Every structure is written in structure tokens, then in C-alpha cells.
Amino acid sequence: MKVQLLDLSGQYRKIRSELLAEVKKVCDSGHFILGKNVSGLEAEVAAYCGAKYGIGVASGTDALLLALMAADVKSGDKVVTTPFTFFATAGSIARLGAVPVFVDIDPATFNLDPDALDALLKKSGRGVKAVIPIHLYGQCADMARINRTAKKYGIKVIEDAAQSIGAEYNGVRAGSLGQTACLSFYPTKNLGGIGDGGMITTDNEKVAERLRMLRVHGSRVRYYHDEVGVNSRLDEIQAAALRVKLKYLDAWAAGRVKNAARYDALFAKAGAGRFVTPPFIAPGCCSVYNQYVIRAKDRDALRAHLSSVGVGSEIYYPVPLHLQKCFKYLGYKKGAFPASEKAAKEVLALPIYPELKPAEQKYVVDSIAGFYAR
Ligand SMILES: Cc1ncc(COP(=O)(O)O)c(C=O)c1O
């Protein structure tokens, strides 16, 4: 048996004719950038997330960059985030000449540890403009505590919701838990395009208007530039494809949740507790399982074994950001963030896409149990 980490072919087969018809309509219309599909998608995604406004941009990375610009983050300002995330979170901060300041993660959820944020701001909060909590793997960070702390110190909260559209925190959806939120439509995401794409959601009308201006070179009236912005427009083909897919998003998320529960049960039955820790979902959180990530003993050997028996897996992420070469200038040393460094050595993402079959999941768990039984 072969089980890929992600196989989008089943999803594509199901929506192929609908998707291609919408793409064809865009091609026939001759209108390719920021048209009615983009504005339609912006309204639909904002409503889906429980936010007032959506601003379509070229990628999740650009969503972060623009959200930081709209938060008035400038060269030399500090922005807090965790070192256990995709590079874009901290990369966007650095791209603006701002300083990424890291705090460690909660080892149970892999998300920003609110106590660490509080301690950092208490000790050295000067110059901190914003915090970017990441809703990693599909589960929201502890937003009530993060928002409370951010309010106390007067800093802005930008959600990195790239992996978590549809996730809930105390009944509220990712995308409406901070001042702004950044979504990615990269093809592997739960709402994935047929190329790159992203969106920022917000309840703040002024911020939304400024973001619309910033994404077109800081221009409100064509060829008149109020600020130096960027070129980060969402195109009509992406938006049309994403509008088709958005209709299925809840059903796909439900499929992921069902598959996660099946893995949990299979691991429990296999008595895997000695060598594998399945994901922990915090009380009040509903994960959409963009990834199903276990902690595993002898992770790298297990991964090689899984590969040899046809099971795909991935490490999100093998090197915490404070130890990346490009961030050497920040001066962090090995050991600075023990929970992130430990996670980087232990995590392994398993196939979790909605079309995955029960027999395939059983094969994955049997293969893992087989590895530890050797
Ligand atoms: C946590 C996180 N932040 C940001 C991004 C950046 O999104 P994109 O790849 O659309 O630029 C991603 C996805 O790749 C991500 O997983």
C-alpha cells in the first residue's frame, strides 16, 4: 500500500467540472485582476471567519507583510512571535526592517505560550509593536490570554491563521480573534487555491481601506501614491477557484476531524502511548487539522521506516527560527527556547486529508506500531 502525505486528486475529481467552468468564465471575461470574483470571495471568506472585511492578496506571506504595515510596524520596531512556525511569520517581520522577538511555545499545543509573552513584555516590552500568534496545524492559540496581555501592554495582535481557516476558539472562528488575521490559500491549506493566494480579515474599516491601498502600491487613485505599498493582488482565476472550494470547506474540515478521531482511536488501541503522543486539543478549541502531528520517539528513524513502506510524512518544522542562519544576527543561542527545540526534534505530520480511507489510516498506524515493535 502507498499512502501519500497529501493527495489532492480525489478532491479535484469531485469538483473538476465546476472548477474548470468557473476558470473558463474568467478567461472568457478577459478580466483577470481584482474583479468580481475577488470582491465576492473577500465578502464570503470574511463572513466565514466572522469578520467584517476581507482583503485578497497574493499569498499568506504578503498577508503578514501587509498586516504588519497596516499596524504601522516600522524599521527597528519589535514584533513578538514563536520560533516554531513556518518561516514566513518571522520573515515578514524582518522584511520590514523590524525585529522578530521570539517567545517559546506551549509544548502541549505547539502554540505561543501566553505566560512567556507576559513575562517578556513585563521584562522588556519597550519597542514592541505587535504580537503574531500562530494557529499552528489547525488549532487556535490561547487568544483570550494573548489578547488580555496585548491589551495590557498596548500592542496589536495579528493572527497567523494560514493553517487554520475554520478553526474555533471558544466558539469564535480564527480570522476574527485579533485586530487583523492572515490567511493562506497555498494549495496544501484546507482552503487551497490552484496557485498562490492569501487574505487579511479585519473588523476595522480604516485598516481594511488602508490594506486595499497598500496592496496596489499605496494608491487610492491610479498613479497617485499616498504611501509606498506593494504589488500584492489576488487574481480572478484564484478567487473563482477558491469560491468553488469554499462551498466544500466545512465538509472537508469535518472529514479531517473524523480522520483525526480515527487516528486517535487507532493509536490508543495499538497501545502507542509509550512511543507516540497524538495531538492535544485544548479545551474550548476546535481544530481543523490542517496537519495531524504526533510526537515520536526516534522520529527520524521512524520517518525513514515509513518512507520505506510507502507512507508519506513531513516535519513541520525541523529548525526553529531562532537557529536559522539568516537570523543569526538576532543573537539567540541553542537552548534559548527548549520547548520549540524539542518539538523540532520530535514532531511528525501524518496523512490527514479528508479523502483518506480507514484502511489507509490503519496501515499508517500499523506501520508505526511495527517500527517500534522491532
Ligand atoms: C504558519 C504559516 N504562516 C504563513 C504562511 C505563508 O503562506 P504562503 O505560503 O501562502 O505565503 C504559511 C504557509 O505556507 C504558514 O503555514
The ligand as a Gaussian input file, in Angstrom:
#p B3LYP/6-31G(d) Opt

LIG

0 1
 C        2.016000      29.378000       9.609000
 C        2.167000      29.929000       8.228000
 N        2.347000      31.236000       8.055000
 C        2.474000      31.783000       6.839000
 C        2.428000      31.018000       5.702000
 C        2.677000      31.673000       4.379000
 O        1.675000      31.462000       3.444000
 P        2.009000      31.424000       1.875000
 O        2.731000      30.168000       1.583000
 O        0.660000      31.500000       1.243000
 O        2.831000      32.632000       1.568000
 C        2.211000      29.636000       5.822000
 C        2.057000      28.741000       4.668000
 O        2.833000      28.407000       3.884000
 C        2.102000      29.081000       7.108000
 O        1.935000      27.760000       7.276000

